[in-house]
Amino acid sequence: MAAALVGVLAGSLLTSRANRMHWSRDKQVEACAAIVAESTRIQLALRRAWRHGEPVDWVPWNVALGTIWLVGGPATVAAAAAMDQVFWDHSEQFI
């Protein structure tokens, strides 16, 4: 009986860990996809701001950036931060 309980407990812990790892990986993939989509959107918005004076909506970019900071690995966070710095360094030229 004790061996069965230990087996159930061990199986439960392993399953829980695997589910958390899958969830984490899925969130990282979603965050990376969002940052790529939003960086493209911001680039096009900056172009429209330069050509037509349209305002740039930074909220979706900041949401994607915040998500990356929460779930991304160190290299991914650093790359996203570098992209953000480039946007801020050059956005004044377009707006």
C-alpha positions, 0 to 999 in steps of 0.5 A: 500500500505504501509503495502504491502511494509513493508511486502515485505521489511521484507520478503526480509530481512528475506530471505537474512539473511536465505541465508547468514546463509545457505551459512555460514553453508555450508562453515563451513562444507566444511572447516571442511571436507577439514581440515580432508582430509588434516590432513590425507594427511599430516599424510601420507605425513610425513610417506612417508617423514620418510620412503622414504625421499619424500618432504611434500607439505604443501600448501593444508594444509595451504589453508585448515587451512586458510579457517577454520580460516576465516569461522570456529567458535572459538572452530573449529579454536582452534582445527585446530590450535592445529593440526597445532602445533602438525604437526609443533612440530613433522614434523622435526622428519620425514623430 
